[in-house]
C-alpha cells in the first residue's frame, strides 16, 4: 500500500476548525456565566399556616395597654402589738372570717398586769386623799362659821351693854370711864367679827382651788389606769374590722415587742387590681382612664385610681378600682390580666401589631401580592400602637395584606413565596 502525502491546505483547515470550536466553547461559557450572575436568587418558600397575616383597615382604633397583676384588698389592717408580751394562744387561723371583736390571739405580760394593780391602788389612794381633804375643809368652814356666830353674839351683847352704860351715865349712875370702856369693847368685838367674816369668805373662796389640785391628781391617776387597762386589754388581740384573716406571722411562745405586726385582716368585698405596666407603655396612662380586668372567670370594669411614680423591674404599678359585682372566685392575690384604654382614634389606617417594631418607627414588612402566593418586602412607617393593633403612617394602603410574624429569618430576601 502506497502512502499518500497530505496536502498543506487540508491540515490548515483542520487547525482552523479546532480553533473555532474552542472559541465557540469559551464564548458559550462566558455568556452562560454572565446570564447566571444576573439571575435573582430563588425566593424562600414559607408555609402560609406558619405565619400570622392581617389586612390593613381604615376606621376607629382603640389604643390600649395591657399588664399582668393581682387582686389586692382596698382595706387592709395590720394589727400591731401595743405592748410587749409573749404569744400564749392563737385562736384564729388565716382564711377565717372575723368581726371587729374577734380575738385572734392572746399575749401574756405579768408586769403589765401588776402595773395595772399598782395604778388602781394609787388611784384609790388619791381618791381617799380627796375625800379627806374635802371633809377637813368642811370642818374648818363649820368651825369658822361658829367663830363668826360667837363673836357676833358677843358684839351684840357688848353693844347692848355700852348703850345701857351710856344711859346710866346720863343719870349719873355710871362713871364716864366705865361708859367709854363699854363702848371700846363693843367696837373691838365689831372689828373682830368683821375680820372673822372676811376670813370665812377667804376660806370659802379657796375651797375650790384646794379641791381642784387633788381632783386633778385623781383624774391623772384615772387616765393612767384607763391607759394601762387598754394596754392590758390589748393583750387579747382583736381583728378590729370585719373581713378575712390573711396572715398571722407569729408563733406560740414567741416574744414580741411593741409595734410588732401580729396579724393582717382584709375586707374581701372591696378589691382593686394592681397591674404591672411595661415602662415603655406606661407614659400615656392617666388617672381616670377606663380599664377591663380579666379574672379568667369573668371581666370586671374598672378605672385607674393611682399610678406609682417609681419604676420597679422595668414596670410601673397601676392601681385600678373595680366597679360592679365581682365574679365568683375573685379573691385577694388572684392573678389577673388588665387592659387600660388610653384613647380612641376615630379614623386611622391600622393593622395588627407586628412581632417587631416600635411606636413611631419604621420597619420592613412583607406585603402579600394580589396572587396571594408571593410577598415582597416594603418599608412601613408605624404610628401609635395598641395591644393588638398599630397605626400605619405610610408604606401601606387600605386592603393590603401583610405578614406580622417575625421575618428576621428571611432578612436577606426581598420576597418570599407562600404555599
BAKE-113628 format. One record per residue (C-alpha): residue number from 1; x, y, z; residue in one letter. Coordinates in nm, 4 decimals. Layout:
<atoms>
@n NUM; u X; v Y; w Z; res A;
...
</atoms>
This chain:
<atoms>
@n 1; u 0.0000; v 0.0000; w 0.0000; res X;
@n 2; u 0.1435; v 0.3301; w -0.1028; res X;
@n 3; u 0.1311; v 0.6322; w 0.1471; res X;
@n 4; u -0.0393; v 0.9396; w 0.0056; res X;
@n 5; u 0.1199; v 1.2640; w 0.1198; res X;
@n 6; u -0.1179; v 1.5188; w 0.2989; res X;
@n 7; u -0.1747; v 1.8425; w 0.1316; res X;
@n 8; u -0.0886; v 2.1570; w 0.3345; res X;
@n 9; u -0.4346; v 2.3093; w 0.2769; res X;
@n 10; u -0.6110; v 2.0159; w 0.4409; res X;
@n 11; u -0.4008; v 2.0365; w 0.7564; res X;
@n 12; u -0.4583; v 2.4096; w 0.7830; res X;
@n 13; u -0.8364; v 2.3627; w 0.7503; res X;
@n 14; u -0.8392; v 2.1123; w 1.0341; res X;
@n 15; u -0.6470; v 2.3505; w 1.2630; res X;
@n 16; u -0.8890; v 2.6296; w 1.1850; res X;
@n 17; u -1.1866; v 2.4097; w 1.2741; res X;
@n 18; u -1.0323; v 2.3244; w 1.6122; res X;
@n 19; u -0.9664; v 2.6920; w 1.6866; res X;
@n 20; u -1.3263; v 2.7813; w 1.6001; res X;
@n 21; u -1.4659; v 2.5035; w 1.8181; res X;
@n 22; u -1.2554; v 2.6158; w 2.1178; res X;
@n 23; u -1.3503; v 2.9808; w 2.0665; res X;
@n 24; u -1.7220; v 2.8981; w 2.0477; res X;
@n 25; u -1.6931; v 2.6892; w 2.3666; res X;
@n 26; u -1.5190; v 2.9683; w 2.5564; res X;
@n 27; u -1.7783; v 3.2207; w 2.4370; res X;
@n 28; u -2.0646; v 2.9931; w 2.5417; res X;
@n 29; u -1.9157; v 2.9523; w 2.8892; res X;
@n 30; u -1.8725; v 3.3290; w 2.9257; res X;
@n 31; u -2.2291; v 3.4010; w 2.8149; res X;
@n 32; u -2.3681; v 3.1361; w 3.0500; res X;
@n 33; u -2.1712; v 3.2744; w 3.3433; res X;
@n 34; u -2.2898; v 3.6275; w 3.2706; res X;
@n 35; u -2.6538; v 3.5224; w 3.2484; res X;
@n 36; u -2.6338; v 3.3211; w 3.5679; res X;
@n 37; u -2.4753; v 3.6107; w 3.7572; res X;
@n 38; u -2.7703; v 3.8294; w 3.6625; res X;
@n 39; u -3.0317; v 3.5834; w 3.7841; res X;
@n 40; u -3.2020; v 3.6757; w 4.1188; res X;
@n 41; u -3.1733; v 3.4192; w 4.3997; res X;
@n 42; u -3.4728; v 3.1934; w 4.4343; res X;
@n 43; u -3.7362; v 3.3266; w 4.6825; res X;
@n 44; u -3.7585; v 3.1181; w 5.0037; res X;
@n 45; u -4.0781; v 2.9197; w 5.0415; res X;
@n 46; u -4.2823; v 2.9606; w 5.3596; res X;
@n 47; u -4.5817; v 2.7638; w 5.4836; res X;
@n 48; u -4.8696; v 3.0133; w 5.4915; res X;
@n 49; u -5.0149; v 2.8473; w 5.8014; res X;
@n 50; u -4.6910; v 2.9127; w 5.9909; res X;
@n 51; u -4.7069; v 3.2931; w 5.9626; res X;
@n 52; u -4.9550; v 3.5449; w 6.1001; res X;
@n 53; u -5.1119; v 3.7783; w 5.8458; res X;
@n 54; u -5.3581; v 4.0656; w 5.8634; res X;
@n 55; u -5.5348; v 4.3126; w 5.6371; res X;
@n 56; u -5.4812; v 4.6879; w 5.6551; res X;
@n 57; u -5.8069; v 4.8579; w 5.7547; res X;
@n 58; u -5.9318; v 5.2114; w 5.7969; res X;
@n 59; u -6.1581; v 5.3156; w 6.0801; res X;
@n 60; u -6.1664; v 5.3637; w 6.4563; res X;
@n 61; u -5.8784; v 5.2178; w 6.6562; res X;
@n 62; u -5.8723; v 5.1853; w 7.0348; res X;
@n 63; u -5.5327; v 5.2497; w 7.1878; res X;
@n 64; u -5.4730; v 5.0429; w 7.4992; res X;
@n 65; u -5.2022; v 4.8847; w 7.7098; res X;
@n 66; u -5.2014; v 4.5538; w 7.8879; res X;
@n 67; u -5.0371; v 4.4293; w 8.2017; res X;
@n 68; u -5.0450; v 4.1347; w 8.4379; res X;
@n 69; u -5.1256; v 4.1848; w 8.8040; res X;
@n 70; u -5.3109; v 4.0631; w 9.1097; res X;
@n 71; u -5.6230; v 4.1478; w 9.3041; res X;
@n 72; u -5.5494; v 4.3110; w 9.6378; res X;
@n 73; u -5.7858; v 4.4379; w 9.9099; res X;
@n 74; u -5.8534; v 4.8091; w 9.9217; res X;
@n 75; u -5.8879; v 4.7896; w 10.3011; res X;
@n 76; u -5.6038; v 4.6117; w 10.4811; res X;
@n 77; u -5.5458; v 4.6386; w 10.8543; res X;
@n 78; u -5.2230; v 4.5320; w 11.0181; res X;
@n 79; u -5.2726; v 4.4636; w 11.3890; res X;
@n 80; u -4.9622; v 4.5725; w 11.5850; res X;
@n 81; u -4.8688; v 4.4764; w 11.9393; res X;
@n 82; u -4.9493; v 4.7694; w 12.1695; res X;
@n 83; u -4.7244; v 4.6322; w 12.4419; res X;
@n 84; u -4.4515; v 4.3747; w 12.4805; res X;
@n 85; u -4.5653; v 4.0221; w 12.5543; res X;
@n 86; u -4.5415; v 3.6515; w 12.4868; res X;
@n 87; u -4.7778; v 3.4770; w 12.2447; res X;
@n 88; u -4.9876; v 3.2410; w 12.4575; res X;
@n 89; u -5.2556; v 3.1229; w 12.2154; res X;
@n 90; u -5.3546; v 3.1692; w 11.8509; res X;
@n 91; u -5.7305; v 3.1347; w 11.8393; res X;
@n 92; u -5.7994; v 3.2017; w 11.4692; res X;
@n 93; u -5.6019; v 3.0890; w 11.1658; res X;
@n 94; u -5.5632; v 3.2624; w 10.8254; res X;
@n 95; u -5.8637; v 3.2218; w 10.5997; res X;
@n 96; u -6.1198; v 3.2578; w 10.8761; res X;
@n 97; u -6.3920; v 3.5212; w 10.8617; res X;
@n 98; u -6.3654; v 3.7644; w 11.1530; res X;
@n 99; u -6.5626; v 4.0507; w 11.3068; res X;
@n 100; u -6.4161; v 4.3594; w 11.4746; res X;
@n 101; u -6.4415; v 4.1917; w 11.8192; res X;
@n 102; u -6.2985; v 3.8527; w 11.7162; res X;
@n 103; u -5.9980; v 3.7650; w 11.9366; res X;
@n 104; u -5.7247; v 3.6489; w 11.7013; res X;
@n 105; u -5.4569; v 3.5665; w 11.9581; res X;
@n 106; u -5.3678; v 3.6243; w 12.3224; res X;
@n 107; u -5.0478; v 3.7649; w 12.4713; res X;
@n 108; u -4.9261; v 3.7460; w 12.8306; res X;
@n 109; u -4.7285; v 4.0066; w 13.0262; res X;
@n 110; u -4.7336; v 3.9692; w 13.4087; res X;
@n 111; u -4.5558; v 4.3012; w 13.4615; res X;
@n 112; u -4.8350; v 4.4873; w 13.2803; res X;
@n 113; u -5.0999; v 4.3233; w 13.4987; res X;
@n 114; u -4.9062; v 4.4142; w 13.8131; res X;
@n 115; u -4.8601; v 4.7702; w 13.6897; res X;
@n 116; u -5.2371; v 4.7955; w 13.6455; res X;
@n 117; u -5.2948; v 4.6766; w 14.0042; res X;
@n 118; u -5.0432; v 4.9323; w 14.1339; res X;
@n 119; u -5.2027; v 5.2166; w 13.9387; res X;
@n 120; u -5.5503; v 5.1229; w 14.0577; res X;
@n 121; u -5.4198; v 5.1297; w 14.4176; res X;
@n 122; u -5.2642; v 5.4728; w 14.3628; res X;
@n 123; u -5.5911; v 5.5981; w 14.2173; res X;
@n 124; u -5.7859; v 5.4765; w 14.5208; res X;
@n 125; u -5.5307; v 5.6471; w 14.7457; res X;
@n 126; u -5.5699; v 5.9744; w 14.5561; res X;
@n 127; u -5.9490; v 5.9473; w 14.5829; res X;
@n 128; u -5.9185; v 5.8857; w 14.9598; res X;
@n 129; u -5.6986; v 6.1924; w 14.9945; res X;
@n 130; u -5.9555; v 6.3957; w 14.8061; res X;
@n 131; u -6.2306; v 6.2737; w 15.0380; res X;
@n 132; u -6.0195; v 6.3529; w 15.3457; res X;
@n 133; u -5.9352; v 6.6985; w 15.2156; res X;
@n 134; u -6.2995; v 6.7752; w 15.1424; res X;
@n 135; u -6.4013; v 6.6659; w 15.4934; res X;
@n 136; u -6.1231; v 6.8709; w 15.6557; res X;
@n 137; u -6.2163; v 7.1801; w 15.4585; res X;
@n 138; u -6.5818; v 7.1372; w 15.5510; res X;
@n 139; u -6.4879; v 7.1042; w 15.9204; res X;
@n 140; u -6.2743; v 7.4166; w 15.9018; res X;
@n 141; u -6.5588; v 7.6076; w 15.7405; res X;
@n 142; u -6.8059; v 7.4914; w 16.0040; res X;
@n 143; u -6.5603; v 7.5902; w 16.2791; res X;
@n 144; u -6.5041; v 7.9318; w 16.1253; res X;
@n 145; u -6.8767; v 7.9891; w 16.0859; res X;
@n 146; u -6.9219; v 7.9029; w 16.4545; res X;
@n 147; u -6.6490; v 8.1509; w 16.5452; res X;
@n 148; u -6.8202; v 8.4225; w 16.3442; res X;
@n 149; u -7.1544; v 8.3488; w 16.5109; res X;
@n 150; u -6.9977; v 8.3536; w 16.8581; res X;
@n 151; u -6.8196; v 8.6841; w 16.8035; res X;
@n 152; u -7.1323; v 8.8367; w 16.6540; res X;
@n 153; u -7.3196; v 8.7343; w 16.9652; res X;
@n 154; u -7.0541; v 8.8878; w 17.1888; res X;
@n 155; u -7.0574; v 9.2040; w 16.9790; res X;
@n 156; u -7.4343; v 9.2401; w 17.0180; res X;
@n 157; u -7.4099; v 9.1880; w 17.3905; res X;
@n 158; u -7.1298; v 9.4442; w 17.4145; res X;
@n 159; u -7.3334; v 9.6888; w 17.2116; res X;
@n 160; u -7.6317; v 9.6483; w 17.4406; res X;
@n 161; u -7.4067; v 9.6938; w 17.7469; res X;
@n 162; u -7.2461; v 10.0069; w 17.6011; res X;
@n 163; u -7.5910; v 10.1510; w 17.5323; res X;
@n 164; u -7.7080; v 10.0751; w 17.8830; res X;
@n 165; u -7.3940; v 10.2236; w 18.0393; res X;
@n 166; u -7.4366; v 10.5381; w 17.8335; res X;
@n 167; u -7.7942; v 10.5765; w 17.9655; res X;
@n 168; u -7.6851; v 10.5238; w 18.3247; res X;
@n 169; u -7.4013; v 10.7721; w 18.2783; res X;
@n 170; u -7.6544; v 11.0398; w 18.1816; res X;
@n 171; u -7.8358; v 10.9768; w 18.5054; res X;
@n 172; u -7.5083; v 10.9883; w 18.6972; res X;
@n 173; u -7.5229; v 10.6223; w 18.7895; res X;
@n 174; u -7.2167; v 10.5230; w 18.5810; res X;
@n 175; u -6.8813; v 10.6875; w 18.5551; res X;
@n 176; u -6.7609; v 10.8183; w 18.2188; res X;
@n 177; u -6.4672; v 10.5747; w 18.2326; res X;
@n 178; u -6.6931; v 10.2713; w 18.2562; res X;
@n 179; u -6.9036; v 10.4091; w 17.9724; res X;
@n 180; u -6.6011; v 10.4566; w 17.7492; res X;
@n 181; u -6.4694; v 10.1097; w 17.8308; res X;
@n 182; u -6.8046; v 9.9551; w 17.7330; res X;
@n 183; u -6.8080; v 10.1434; w 17.4035; res X;
@n 184; u -6.4455; v 10.0436; w 17.3245; res X;
@n 185; u -6.5199; v 9.6777; w 17.3980; res X;
@n 186; u -6.8182; v 9.6830; w 17.1631; res X;
@n 187; u -6.6091; v 9.8440; w 16.8887; res X;
@n 188; u -6.3300; v 9.5887; w 16.9299; res X;
@n 189; u -6.5748; v 9.2991; w 16.9022; res X;
@n 190; u -6.7217; v 9.4590; w 16.5914; res X;
@n 191; u -6.3791; v 9.4750; w 16.4261; res X;
@n 192; u -6.3034; v 9.1176; w 16.5332; res X;
@n 193; u -6.6323; v 8.9953; w 16.3875; res X;
@n 194; u -6.5616; v 9.1722; w 16.0615; res X;
@n 195; u -6.2168; v 9.0100; w 16.0423; res X;
@n 196; u -6.3604; v 8.6655; w 16.1098; res X;
@n 197; u -6.6250; v 8.7157; w 15.8413; res X;
@n 198; u -6.3508; v 8.8069; w 15.5902; res X;
@n 199; u -6.1543; v 8.5005; w 15.6961; res X;
@n 200; u -6.4639; v 8.2853; w 15.6408; res X;
@n 201; u -6.5111; v 8.4348; w 15.2947; res X;
@n 202; u -6.1448; v 8.3662; w 15.2061; res X;
@n 203; u -6.1746; v 8.0075; w 15.3275; res X;
@n 204; u -6.4833; v 7.9545; w 15.1112; res X;
@n 205; u -6.3044; v 8.1083; w 14.8113; res X;
@n 206; u -6.0039; v 7.8774; w 14.8464; res X;
@n 207; u -6.2099; v 7.5595; w 14.8775; res X;
@n 208; u -6.2384; v 7.5047; w 14.5010; res X;
@n 209; u -5.8679; v 7.5692; w 14.4459; res X;
@n 210; u -5.7640; v 7.3242; w 14.7183; res X;
@n 211; u -6.0022; v 7.0572; w 14.5923; res X;
@n 212; u -5.9050; v 7.1196; w 14.2257; res X;
@n 213; u -5.5410; v 7.0292; w 14.2893; res X;
@n 214; u -5.6332; v 6.6986; w 14.4464; res X;
@n 215; u -5.9080; v 6.6380; w 14.1915; res X;
@n 216; u -5.6502; v 6.6821; w 13.9146; res X;
@n 217; u -5.4294; v 6.4217; w 14.0814; res X;
@n 218; u -5.7241; v 6.1810; w 14.0915; res X;
@n 219; u -5.8051; v 6.2431; w 13.7248; res X;
@n 220; u -5.4412; v 6.1966; w 13.6263; res X;
@n 221; u -5.4288; v 5.8642; w 13.8058; res X;
@n 222; u -5.7607; v 5.7705; w 13.6420; res X;
@n 223; u -5.6186; v 5.8431; w 13.2977; res X;
@n 224; u -5.3145; v 5.6292; w 13.3699; res X;
@n 225; u -5.5387; v 5.3470; w 13.4896; res X;
@n 226; u -5.7516; v 5.3681; w 13.1732; res X;
@n 227; u -5.4396; v 5.3635; w 12.9555; res X;
@n 228; u -5.2976; v 5.0666; w 13.1401; res X;
@n 229; u -5.6335; v 4.8881; w 13.1246; res X;
@n 230; u -5.6293; v 4.9445; w 12.7480; res X;
@n 231; u -5.2781; v 4.8021; w 12.7240; res X;
@n 232; u -5.3703; v 4.5006; w 12.9343; res X;
@n 233; u -5.6889; v 4.4554; w 12.7312; res X;
@n 234; u -5.4800; v 4.4743; w 12.4132; res X;
@n 235; u -5.3080; v 4.1535; w 12.5218; res X;
@n 236; u -5.6220; v 3.9961; w 12.3754; res X;
@n 237; u -5.5592; v 4.0947; w 12.0137; res X;
@n 238; u -5.8823; v 4.1652; w 11.8249; res X;
@n 239; u -5.9375; v 4.1870; w 11.4490; res X;
@n 240; u -6.0623; v 4.5457; w 11.4584; res X;
@n 241; u -6.2539; v 4.5231; w 11.1285; res X;
@n 242; u -6.4858; v 4.2741; w 10.9614; res X;
@n 243; u -6.3191; v 4.0684; w 10.6919; res X;
@n 244; u -6.0900; v 3.7713; w 10.6382; res X;
@n 245; u -5.7806; v 3.6978; w 10.8410; res X;
@n 246; u -5.4984; v 3.6827; w 10.5877; res X;
@n 247; u -5.1823; v 3.6391; w 10.7895; res X;
@n 248; u -5.0591; v 3.5633; w 11.1414; res X;
@n 249; u -4.6781; v 3.5981; w 11.1205; res X;
@n 250; u -4.6070; v 3.4929; w 11.4828; res X;
@n 251; u -4.5978; v 3.1606; w 11.6628; res X;
@n 252; u -4.6996; v 3.0437; w 12.0111; res X;
@n 253; u -4.4244; v 3.1151; w 12.2616; res X;
@n 254; u -4.2725; v 3.3974; w 12.0583; res X;
@n 255; u -4.1767; v 3.7145; w 12.2450; res X;
@n 256; u -4.2932; v 4.0285; w 12.0661; res X;
@n 257; u -4.2049; v 4.3945; w 12.1132; res X;
@n 258; u -4.4424; v 4.6921; w 12.0898; res X;
@n 259; u -4.5205; v 4.7692; w 11.7268; res X;
@n 260; u -4.4645; v 4.4128; w 11.6033; res X;
@n 261; u -4.7224; v 4.3143; w 11.3393; res X;
@n 262; u -4.9265; v 4.0295; w 11.4814; res X;
@n 263; u -5.1937; v 3.9765; w 11.2145; res X;
@n 264; u -5.3351; v 4.1139; w 10.8907; res X;
@n 265; u -5.7077; v 4.1432; w 10.8180; res X;
@n 266; u -5.8560; v 4.2440; w 10.4824; res X;
@n 267; u -6.2036; v 4.3177; w 10.3539; res X;
@n 268; u -6.2529; v 4.0651; w 10.0663; res X;
@n 269; u -6.5546; v 4.2511; w 9.9364; res X;
@n 270; u -6.3527; v 4.5586; w 9.8384; res X;
@n 271; u -6.0771; v 4.4603; w 9.5968; res X;
@n 272; u -5.8656; v 4.6507; w 9.3486; res X;
@n 273; u -5.6269; v 4.5360; w 9.0758; res X;
@n 274; u -5.2559; v 4.6144; w 9.0865; res X;
@n 275; u -5.1291; v 4.5950; w 8.7287; res X;
@n 276; u -4.7656; v 4.5915; w 8.6187; res X;
@n 277; u -4.7474; v 4.8003; w 8.3013; res X;
@n 278; u -4.4205; v 4.7995; w 8.0977; res X;
@n 279; u -4.2418; v 5.1293; w 8.1498; res X;
@n 280; u -4.2320; v 5.1975; w 7.7740; res X;
@n 281; u -4.6126; v 5.1825; w 7.7580; res X;
@n 282; u -4.6982; v 5.3497; w 8.0891; res X;
@n 283; u -4.6228; v 5.7046; w 7.9736; res X;
@n 284; u -4.9765; v 5.7541; w 7.8390; res X;
@n 285; u -5.1603; v 5.6021; w 8.1363; res X;
@n 286; u -5.3598; v 5.8619; w 8.3313; res X;
@n 287; u -5.5841; v 5.8585; w 8.6359; res X;
@n 288; u -5.9499; v 5.8128; w 8.5459; res X;
@n 289; u -5.8948; v 5.6019; w 8.2322; res X;
@n 290; u -6.1277; v 5.3064; w 8.1770; res X;
@n 291; u -5.9887; v 4.9570; w 8.2322; res X;
@n 292; u -6.1049; v 4.5976; w 8.1975; res X;
@n 293; u -5.9809; v 4.3256; w 8.4346; res X;
@n 294; u -5.9874; v 3.9606; w 8.3246; res X;
@n 295; u -6.0036; v 3.7214; w 8.6226; res X;
@n 296; u -6.0171; v 3.4112; w 8.3959; res X;
@n 297; u -6.3684; v 3.3685; w 8.5315; res X;
@n 298; u -6.5192; v 3.6909; w 8.4012; res X;
@n 299; u -6.4439; v 4.0516; w 8.3148; res X;
@n 300; u -6.4694; v 4.3392; w 8.5618; res X;
@n 301; u -6.4924; v 4.7026; w 8.4579; res X;
@n 302; u -6.2592; v 4.9378; w 8.6402; res X;
@n 303; u -6.0934; v 5.2767; w 8.6417; res X;
@n 304; u -5.7343; v 5.3881; w 8.7040; res X;
@n 305; u -5.7060; v 5.5471; w 9.0511; res X;
@n 306; u -5.3297; v 5.5549; w 9.1174; res X;
@n 307; u -5.0044; v 5.5417; w 8.9216; res X;
@n 308; u -4.6849; v 5.4568; w 9.1066; res X;
@n 309; u -4.4244; v 5.7286; w 9.0411; res X;
@n 310; u -4.1366; v 5.4782; w 9.0549; res X;
@n 311; u -4.0288; v 5.2157; w 8.8019; res X;
@n 312; u -3.9503; v 4.8753; w 8.9548; res X;
@n 313; u -3.8131; v 4.5915; w 8.7448; res X;
@n 314; u -3.9000; v 4.7673; w 8.4204; res X;
@n 315; u -4.2674; v 4.8085; w 8.5098; res X;
@n 316; u -4.4928; v 5.0732; w 8.6623; res X;
@n 317; u -4.7591; v 4.9695; w 8.9145; res X;
@n 318; u -5.1068; v 5.0995; w 8.8288; res X;
@n 319; u -5.3996; v 5.0619; w 9.0695; res X;
@n 320; u -5.7423; v 5.0007; w 8.9159; res X;
@n 321; u -6.0567; v 5.0273; w 9.1275; res X;
@n 322; u -6.3196; v 4.7691; w 9.0370; res X;
@n 323; u -6.6748; v 4.8690; w 8.9508; res X;
@n 324; u -6.9721; v 4.6363; w 8.9692; res X;
@n 325; u -7.0142; v 4.2911; w 9.1179; res X;
@n 326; u -6.7098; v 4.0675; w 9.1457; res X;
@n 327; u -6.7248; v 3.7331; w 8.9610; res X;
@n 328; u -6.7121; v 3.4087; w 9.1518; res X;
@n 329; u -6.3652; v 3.3118; w 9.2598; res X;
@n 330; u -6.2410; v 3.6704; w 9.2865; res X;
@n 331; u -6.0228; v 3.6860; w 9.5945; res X;
@n 332; u -5.7067; v 3.8589; w 9.7172; res X;
@n 333; u -5.3809; v 3.7632; w 9.5406; res X;
@n 334; u -5.5683; v 3.6225; w 9.2385; res X;
@n 335; u -5.3651; v 3.6677; w 8.9179; res X;
@n 336; u -5.5431; v 3.8837; w 8.6602; res X;
@n 337; u -5.4828; v 4.0350; w 8.3180; res X;
@n 338; u -5.5762; v 4.4017; w 8.2814; res X;
@n 339; u -5.6264; v 4.6240; w 7.9784; res X;
@n 340; u -5.6329; v 5.0045; w 8.0108; res X;
@n 341; u -5.7959; v 5.2119; w 7.7363; res X;
@n 342; u -5.5750; v 5.5112; w 7.6552; res X;
@n 343; u -5.7749; v 5.6804; w 7.3770; res X;
@n 344; u -5.9948; v 5.6200; w 7.0725; res X;
@n 345; u -5.8619; v 5.7217; w 6.7302; res X;
@n 346; u -6.1699; v 5.7885; w 6.5122; res X;
@n 347; u -6.0324; v 5.7500; w 6.1559; res X;
@n 348; u -5.6891; v 5.5982; w 6.1024; res X;
@n 349; u -5.5200; v 5.3378; w 5.8836; res X;
@n 350; u -5.4220; v 5.0416; w 6.1008; res X;
@n 351; u -5.3443; v 4.6729; w 6.1072; res X;
@n 352; u -5.2489; v 4.4057; w 6.3552; res X;
@n 353; u -4.9386; v 4.4710; w 6.5608; res X;
@n 354; u -4.6218; v 4.3181; w 6.4081; res X;
@n 355; u -4.3978; v 4.0931; w 6.6124; res X;
@n 356; u -4.1233; v 4.3554; w 6.5914; res X;
@n 357; u -4.1285; v 4.7330; w 6.5558; res X;
@n 358; u -4.1750; v 5.0229; w 6.7955; res X;
@n 359; u -4.4199; v 5.3112; w 6.8071; res X;
@n 360; u -4.3389; v 5.5980; w 6.5674; res X;
@n 361; u -4.0610; v 5.3993; w 6.3951; res X;
@n 362; u -4.0057; v 5.2428; w 6.0518; res X;
@n 363; u -3.9551; v 4.8757; w 5.9724; res X;
@n 364; u -3.9620; v 4.6321; w 5.6780; res X;
@n 365; u -4.2732; v 4.4176; w 5.6335; res X;
@n 366; u -4.3650; v 4.1601; w 5.3688; res X;
@n 367; u -4.6691; v 4.2721; w 5.1710; res X;
@n 368; u -4.8635; v 3.9865; w 5.0094; res X;
@n 369; u -4.9208; v 4.0300; w 4.6367; res X;
@n 370; u -5.2553; v 4.0083; w 4.4545; res X;
@n 371; u -5.1935; v 3.6424; w 4.3666; res X;
@n 372; u -5.1654; v 3.5573; w 4.7367; res X;
@n 373; u -4.8666; v 3.3313; w 4.6751; res X;
@n 374; u -4.5794; v 3.5811; w 4.6955; res X;
@n 375; u -4.4893; v 3.8643; w 4.9302; res X;
@n 376; u -4.2383; v 4.1436; w 4.8771; res X;
@n 377; u -4.0528; v 4.3453; w 5.1372; res X;
@n 378; u -4.1699; v 4.7090; w 5.1782; res X;
@n 379; u -4.0758; v 4.9890; w 5.4151; res X;
@n 380; u -4.3585; v 5.0817; w 5.6526; res X;
@n 381; u -4.3762; v 5.3726; w 5.8979; res X;
@n 382; u -4.5690; v 5.2990; w 6.2171; res X;
@n 383; u -4.7629; v 5.5477; w 6.4298; res X;
@n 384; u -4.9374; v 5.4993; w 6.7595; res X;
@n 385; u -4.9725; v 5.1479; w 6.8952; res X;
@n 386; u -5.2244; v 4.9448; w 7.0923; res X;
@n 387; u -5.2096; v 4.5988; w 7.2432; res X;
@n 388; u -5.3117; v 4.4211; w 6.9202; res X;
@n 389; u -5.3056; v 4.6997; w 6.6607; res X;
@n 390; u -5.0783; v 4.9685; w 6.5210; res X;
@n 391; u -5.1406; v 5.2835; w 6.3199; res X;
@n 392; u -4.9918; v 5.2913; w 5.9660; res X;
@n 393; u -4.8426; v 5.6274; w 5.8699; res X;
@n 394; u -4.7005; v 5.5291; w 5.5284; res X;
@n 395; u -4.5943; v 5.2325; w 5.3136; res X;
@n 396; u -4.9299; v 5.0525; w 5.3030; res X;
@n 397; u -5.2841; v 5.1262; w 5.1906; res X;
@n 398; u -5.6252; v 5.0017; w 5.2865; res X;
@n 399; u -5.6840; v 4.6418; w 5.1803; res X;
@n 400; u -5.3145; v 4.5411; w 5.1737; res X;
@n 401; u -5.2272; v 4.2141; w 5.3387; res X;
@n 402; u -4.9057; v 4.1936; w 5.5397; res X;
@n 403; u -4.7113; v 3.9298; w 5.7284; res X;
@n 404; u -4.6992; v 4.0183; w 6.1008; res X;
@n 405; u -4.4794; v 3.7312; w 6.2159; res X;
@n 406; u -4.1093; v 3.7746; w 6.2878; res X;
@n 407; u -3.9360; v 3.7661; w 5.9442; res X;
@n 408; u -3.5767; v 3.8037; w 6.0626; res X;
@n 409; u -3.5076; v 3.4547; w 5.9201; res X;
@n 410; u -3.5579; v 3.5969; w 5.5682; res X;
@n 411; u -3.3936; v 3.9341; w 5.6248; res X;
@n 412; u -3.1739; v 3.8899; w 5.3159; res X;
@n 413; u -3.4689; v 3.8075; w 5.0880; res X;
@n 414; u -3.6684; v 4.0783; w 4.9140; res X;
@n 415; u -3.9600; v 3.8438; w 4.8593; res X;
@n 416; u -4.0919; v 3.5131; w 4.9845; res X;
@n 417; u -4.3197; v 3.2509; w 4.8376; res X;
@n 418; u -4.6250; v 3.1360; w 5.0347; res X;
@n 419; u -4.7753; v 2.7948; w 4.9873; res X;
</atoms>
